[in-house]
Amino acid sequence: MKLFHLSDLHLGKRVNEYSMLEDQQYILDQILNLIRAERPDAILIAGDVYDKSVPSAEAVTLFDRFLVSLSQLDLHTFVISGNHDSPERIAFGGRLMERSGVHLSPVYDGQVSPVTLTDAFGPVDFYLLPFLKPAHVRRFFPDAPIQSYSDALKTAVDAMDVSPHRRTVLLTHQFVTGAACCDSEERSVGGSDNVDAAIFDPFDYVALGHLHGPQSVGRDTLRYCGSPLKYSFSEARQEKSVTLVELGPKGSVSIRTLPLTPMRDLRELKGTYDVLTRRDFYQGTDYPNTYLHITLTDEEDIPDAAAKLRILYPYLMKLDYDNLRTRTSAQLLALEDVERQSPLALFEAFYKQQNNQPMGEAQQDLIRGLIETIWEEDAP
């Protein structure tokens, strides 16, 4: 059985105030062409379909168009909600869509029943487990000792009663301990959302979503396929792809990647203003059609540099300087740096600034618990 593993579409996302809808439509069309060429039996979409829990009309229309195209290709499509999605919105119409081979994860209620497909080697059970927080699972298992994300996921997986004799595939959207992050991914308090990889041992293949860099964690078959597009400059050097999984008899799984080429790449350039504006620097390159982060190394600021550079590089997203002044000046954290830090780290920095000493371990535990409680109560 042949499977296409996708995740983290983030439809409707804006990157540095640039709408990515046109780029997303382009890459979804490219994925459809790959599907037509490879003819998989099923498509796995492992969460973060949308970038917001209340997506724009344009984002919903784009996903609707994609699902309709998939439903016309004589295959099955499995979709779960991620931490950016509304579980209720992803689940809407699920029972009706099953008639077209589209299987949407219902809102988690403590039970996850498999959808079974069959090939020459027998049945394959597909389990759809949407993004979960401990509070989501604790609600249905009040007697279980659920304190952490690992506890919650283990409780949810144990309740599935997965057969060790059948081939099984899990779609889930979590942060597995040991995986590498990017700046465009939402992080929890002090890494408290980490999940132990051993929890997923009962499954032959685990289609993970949440992290944007394609990677396997612990074993080849516990895998993040990554996002189909670059959504931050920390992803500039990544090669985006679709993960193609082939299931043979029990215990036989092969994996390969199919590269994706964006309509506009996302890159970083560094140099002086004079060098970057020389015709021989950009002529014959795709820089004018690329999303760019440009770092100028001039010692003096260039007046209206961003406006001038956008004449040559219309998709300039971000401009900054790297010179003696920026390296030695004491500055407050930039907004982007603040966004990269966890709430606990920010509180620790504030506490140290106010009290001239770091927080103690007991104080860290108290603040960590308070923040986690607030996040759980705010969960949809």
C-alpha positions as CSV (number, residue, x, y, z in Angstrom):
1,M,0.0,0.0,0.0
2,K,1.4,3.4,-1.0
3,L,0.8,6.5,1.1
4,F,1.5,10.2,0.7
5,H,2.4,11.9,4.0
6,L,1.7,15.7,4.2
7,S,1.3,18.1,7.1
8,D,1.4,21.7,8.2
9,L,-0.2,23.3,5.1
10,H,-0.9,26.4,7.2
11,L,-3.4,27.6,4.6
12,G,-4.0,31.3,4.9
13,K,-0.6,32.0,6.5
14,R,1.1,35.4,6.2
15,V,4.9,35.5,6.5
16,N,6.3,39.0,7.4
17,E,2.9,40.4,6.2
18,Y,3.1,38.7,2.8
19,S,0.1,36.5,2.0
20,M,1.2,33.0,1.1
21,L,-2.2,32.0,-0.6
22,E,-0.9,32.1,-4.1
23,D,2.2,30.1,-3.2
24,Q,0.1,27.6,-1.3
25,Q,-2.2,27.1,-4.3
26,Y,0.8,26.6,-6.5
27,I,2.4,24.0,-4.2
28,L,-0.9,22.1,-3.7
29,D,-1.3,21.9,-7.5
30,Q,2.3,20.5,-7.7
31,I,1.4,17.9,-5.0
32,L,-1.7,16.9,-7.0
33,N,0.5,16.3,-10.1
34,L,2.8,14.1,-7.9
35,I,-0.2,12.2,-6.7
36,R,-1.4,11.6,-10.3
37,A,2.0,10.4,-11.2
38,E,2.6,8.1,-8.2
39,R,-1.0,6.9,-7.8
40,P,-0.9,6.3,-4.0
41,D,-3.7,4.5,-2.2
42,A,-4.1,7.1,0.6
43,I,-3.1,10.7,1.5
44,L,-2.3,11.4,5.1
45,I,-2.6,15.1,6.2
46,A,-1.2,15.3,9.8
47,G,-2.6,18.5,11.1
48,D,-2.3,22.3,10.9
49,V,-4.4,22.4,7.7
50,Y,-5.0,26.1,8.5
51,D,-2.9,28.7,10.1
52,K,-5.7,29.9,12.4
53,S,-8.5,28.3,14.3
54,V,-10.9,30.6,12.4
55,P,-9.4,30.5,8.9
56,S,-10.1,33.0,6.2
57,A,-12.7,32.3,3.5
58,E,-9.9,32.2,0.9
59,A,-8.0,29.5,3.0
60,V,-11.2,27.4,3.4
61,T,-11.9,27.7,-0.4
62,L,-8.3,26.6,-1.2
63,F,-8.6,23.5,1.0
64,D,-12.0,22.7,-0.3
65,R,-10.6,22.8,-3.9
66,F,-7.8,20.4,-2.8
67,L,-10.1,17.9,-1.2
68,V,-12.5,17.9,-4.2
69,S,-9.5,17.2,-6.5
70,L,-8.3,14.3,-4.2
71,S,-11.8,12.8,-4.0
72,Q,-11.8,12.5,-7.9
73,L,-8.6,10.4,-7.9
74,D,-9.9,7.1,-6.5
75,L,-8.0,7.2,-3.2
76,H,-8.6,7.8,0.5
77,T,-7.7,11.0,2.3
78,F,-7.1,11.1,6.1
79,V,-7.1,14.5,7.8
80,I,-6.5,15.4,11.5
81,S,-6.6,18.7,13.3
82,G,-3.4,20.3,14.6
83,N,-2.7,22.9,17.3
84,H,-3.5,25.7,14.8
85,D,-6.8,24.2,13.8
86,S,-10.2,24.2,15.3
87,P,-11.1,20.5,15.9
88,E,-14.8,21.3,15.4
89,R,-14.2,23.0,12.1
90,I,-12.0,20.2,10.8
91,A,-14.5,17.6,11.9
92,F,-17.5,19.3,10.3
93,G,-19.2,17.2,7.6
94,G,-16.9,14.2,8.3
95,R,-19.6,11.5,8.1
96,L,-20.8,12.9,4.8
97,M,-17.3,13.2,3.3
98,E,-16.5,9.5,4.0
99,R,-18.7,8.7,1.0
100,S,-16.1,10.4,-1.1
101,G,-13.1,8.7,0.6
102,V,-12.3,11.7,2.8
103,H,-11.9,10.8,6.5
104,L,-11.8,13.7,8.9
105,S,-10.8,13.3,12.6
106,P,-13.7,13.8,14.9
107,V,-13.3,16.0,18.0
108,Y,-11.5,13.8,20.6
109,D,-13.9,12.0,22.9
110,G,-11.6,9.4,24.5
111,Q,-12.2,6.8,21.7
112,V,-10.3,6.5,18.4
113,S,-11.7,3.8,16.1
114,P,-9.6,2.8,13.1
115,V,-10.5,3.1,9.4
116,T,-9.4,-0.1,7.7
117,L,-8.2,-0.4,4.1
118,T,-7.1,-3.6,2.4
119,D,-4.4,-4.5,-0.1
120,A,-2.7,-7.7,-1.3
121,F,-1.1,-8.3,2.1
122,G,-4.3,-7.8,4.1
123,P,-5.8,-5.0,6.2
124,V,-4.2,-1.8,7.3
125,D,-5.7,0.1,10.3
126,F,-5.5,3.9,10.2
127,Y,-5.9,5.8,13.5
128,L,-6.6,9.5,13.4
129,L,-5.4,11.2,16.6
130,P,-5.8,15.0,16.6
131,F,-3.6,17.4,18.5
132,L,-4.1,16.8,22.3
133,K,-3.2,18.5,25.5
134,P,-3.4,16.8,28.9
135,A,-6.6,18.6,29.7
136,H,-8.3,17.1,26.6
137,V,-7.5,13.5,27.7
138,R,-8.0,14.0,31.4
139,R,-11.6,14.9,30.7
140,F,-12.3,11.3,29.5
141,F,-9.9,9.4,31.8
142,P,-10.4,11.1,35.2
143,D,-8.8,8.3,37.1
144,A,-5.6,8.1,35.0
145,P,-2.5,9.8,36.4
146,I,-2.1,12.4,33.6
147,Q,0.3,15.1,34.5
148,S,2.3,15.6,31.2
149,Y,1.8,15.4,27.5
150,S,3.5,12.0,27.5
151,D,1.0,10.8,30.1
152,A,-1.8,12.1,28.0
153,L,-0.7,10.5,24.7
154,K,0.2,7.2,26.4
155,T,-3.3,7.1,27.9
156,A,-4.9,7.9,24.5
157,V,-2.8,5.3,22.7
158,D,-3.4,2.6,25.3
159,A,-7.1,3.1,25.0
160,M,-7.0,2.3,21.2
161,D,-6.1,-1.3,21.9
162,V,-3.9,-1.6,18.8
163,S,-3.4,-5.1,17.5
164,P,0.3,-6.2,17.4
165,H,-0.5,-8.6,14.5
166,R,-2.1,-6.1,12.1
167,R,-0.4,-3.4,10.1
168,T,-1.2,0.0,11.7
169,V,-0.7,3.6,10.8
170,L,-1.2,6.6,13.2
171,L,-1.7,10.2,12.2
172,T,-0.9,12.5,15.1
173,H,0.2,16.1,15.7
174,Q,2.6,16.4,18.6
175,F,6.2,17.4,19.4
176,V,8.2,14.2,19.9
177,T,11.3,14.5,22.2
178,G,14.5,14.8,20.2
179,A,13.1,16.5,17.1
180,A,14.5,19.7,15.7
181,C,12.4,22.9,15.7
182,C,12.1,25.9,13.4
183,D,11.1,29.5,14.3
184,S,7.7,29.3,12.6
185,E,6.5,26.6,15.0
186,E,4.5,27.3,18.1
187,R,6.3,26.2,21.2
188,S,4.9,25.3,24.6
189,V,6.1,26.3,28.1
190,G,9.7,25.2,28.7
191,G,9.3,22.2,26.4
192,S,6.5,20.8,28.4
193,D,4.7,19.6,25.3
194,N,7.4,16.9,24.6
195,V,6.1,13.4,24.0
196,D,8.2,10.2,24.5
197,A,8.8,8.5,21.2
198,A,8.3,5.0,22.8
199,I,4.6,5.8,23.1
200,F,4.2,5.2,19.4
201,D,5.9,1.8,19.3
202,P,2.7,-0.2,18.5
203,F,2.4,1.4,15.1
204,D,4.2,0.4,11.9
205,Y,4.2,4.0,10.6
206,V,3.5,7.2,12.5
207,A,2.7,10.2,10.3
208,L,3.6,13.2,12.4
209,G,2.7,16.8,12.0
210,H,3.8,19.9,13.9
211,L,7.4,20.4,13.0
212,H,8.3,22.0,9.6
213,G,11.6,20.3,8.9
214,P,11.4,16.8,7.4
215,Q,13.0,14.3,9.8
216,S,12.6,11.0,11.5
217,V,12.8,10.6,15.2
218,G,14.4,7.6,16.8
219,R,13.3,5.3,13.9
220,D,12.7,5.8,10.2
221,T,9.0,5.1,10.5
222,L,8.3,7.8,13.2
223,R,8.5,10.7,10.8
224,Y,7.7,14.4,10.3
225,C,7.2,15.1,6.6
226,G,7.6,18.8,7.2
227,S,5.7,21.7,5.8
228,P,5.4,22.0,2.0
229,L,6.6,25.6,2.0
230,K,9.2,27.6,4.0
231,Y,7.4,29.7,6.6
232,S,10.4,31.3,8.3
233,F,14.0,32.2,7.5
234,S,15.2,29.5,9.9
235,E,13.9,27.1,7.1
236,A,15.8,28.8,4.3
237,R,18.3,25.9,3.9
238,Q,15.7,23.2,4.1
239,E,14.6,21.1,1.1
240,K,10.8,20.7,1.2
241,S,9.3,17.5,0.1
242,V,6.4,15.0,0.3
243,T,7.1,11.7,2.1
244,L,6.1,8.6,0.2
245,V,5.6,5.5,2.3
246,E,5.1,2.0,1.0
247,L,3.8,-0.7,3.3
248,G,4.6,-4.3,2.4
249,P,3.8,-7.2,4.7
250,K,3.9,-6.7,8.4
251,G,7.2,-5.2,9.4
252,S,8.1,-4.0,5.9
253,V,8.0,-0.2,5.4
254,S,10.0,1.8,2.8
255,I,10.2,5.5,2.7
256,R,11.4,8.0,0.1
257,T,10.9,11.7,-0.5
258,L,9.6,13.6,-3.5
259,P,11.1,17.1,-3.8
260,L,8.8,20.2,-4.0
261,T,9.7,23.3,-5.9
262,P,8.0,26.5,-4.7
263,M,6.8,29.3,-6.9
264,R,9.1,31.6,-4.9
265,D,11.9,30.4,-2.8
266,L,12.8,32.0,0.6
267,R,16.5,32.9,1.1
268,E,18.9,35.1,3.0
269,L,21.4,37.5,1.4
270,K,24.2,39.4,3.1
271,G,26.6,42.1,1.9
272,T,27.0,45.8,1.4
273,Y,24.4,47.9,-0.4
274,D,26.7,48.6,-3.3
275,V,27.4,44.9,-3.9
276,L,23.8,43.8,-3.6
277,T,22.6,46.5,-6.1
278,R,25.2,45.7,-8.7
279,R,23.7,44.3,-11.9
280,D,26.2,41.5,-12.1
281,F,25.2,40.3,-8.6
282,Y,21.5,39.7,-9.3
283,Q,21.3,39.4,-13.1
284,G,20.7,35.8,-14.2
285,T,19.6,34.8,-10.7
286,D,16.1,34.2,-9.3
287,Y,16.7,36.7,-6.5
288,P,14.1,39.2,-7.9
289,N,11.4,36.5,-7.6
290,T,12.5,35.2,-4.2
291,Y,11.3,36.1,-0.7
292,L,14.4,37.6,0.9
293,H,15.9,38.5,4.2
294,I,18.7,40.9,3.4
295,T,21.4,41.8,5.9
296,L,23.4,44.9,5.0
297,T,27.0,45.1,6.3
298,D,27.5,48.8,5.7
299,E,28.8,50.7,8.7
300,E,26.5,53.6,7.9
301,D,22.7,53.2,7.5
302,I,21.5,53.6,4.0
303,P,18.6,56.1,3.8
304,D,15.4,54.4,2.6
305,A,17.3,51.2,2.1
306,A,14.2,48.9,2.1
307,A,12.3,51.0,-0.5
308,K,15.4,51.2,-2.7
309,L,16.1,47.5,-2.5
310,R,12.5,46.6,-3.3
311,I,13.0,48.2,-6.7
312,L,15.4,45.3,-7.5
313,Y,14.0,42.8,-5.0
314,P,10.2,43.2,-4.9
315,Y,9.7,40.3,-2.5
316,L,12.1,41.7,0.2
317,M,10.5,40.5,3.5
318,K,13.1,41.6,6.1
319,L,16.0,44.0,6.2
320,D,18.6,44.4,9.0
321,Y,22.2,45.4,9.5
322,D,25.3,43.5,10.7
323,N,28.0,46.0,11.5
324,L,30.1,47.2,14.4
325,R,27.2,49.3,15.8
326,T,24.7,46.4,15.8
327,R,27.2,44.0,17.3
328,T,28.3,46.2,20.2
329,S,25.3,48.3,21.1
330,A,23.3,47.2,24.1
331,Q,19.7,46.8,22.8
332,L,16.5,45.5,24.1
333,L,15.3,42.2,22.7
334,A,13.7,42.7,19.3
335,L,10.1,41.6,18.9
336,E,11.2,38.6,16.9
337,D,13.7,37.5,19.6
338,V,10.9,37.8,22.2
339,E,8.6,35.6,20.1
340,R,11.2,32.9,19.9
341,Q,11.5,32.5,23.7
342,S,9.1,30.5,25.8
343,P,6.9,32.3,28.3
344,L,8.9,30.8,31.1
345,A,12.2,32.1,29.7
346,L,10.7,35.6,29.4
347,F,9.4,35.5,33.0
348,E,12.8,34.3,34.3
349,A,14.5,37.2,32.5
350,F,12.0,39.7,33.9
351,Y,12.4,38.2,37.4
352,K,16.2,38.4,37.2
353,Q,16.1,42.0,36.0
354,Q,13.8,43.0,38.8
355,N,15.5,41.1,41.6
356,N,19.2,40.9,40.5
357,Q,19.1,37.1,41.0
358,P,17.8,34.1,39.1
359,M,14.6,32.3,40.0
360,G,14.9,29.3,42.3
361,E,13.7,25.8,41.3
362,A,10.6,26.0,43.3
363,Q,9.7,29.3,41.8
364,Q,10.2,27.9,38.3
365,D,7.9,25.0,39.0
366,L,5.3,27.3,40.4
367,I,5.4,29.6,37.3
368,R,5.5,26.6,34.9
369,G,2.4,25.2,36.5
370,L,0.5,28.5,36.4
371,I,1.3,29.1,32.7
372,E,0.4,25.5,31.7
373,T,-2.9,25.8,33.6
374,I,-3.7,29.1,31.8
375,W,-2.9,27.5,28.4
376,E,-5.0,24.5,29.0
377,E,-8.0,26.6,30.1
378,D,-7.6,28.8,27.0
379,A,-7.6,25.7,24.7
380,P,-10.6,25.4,22.4
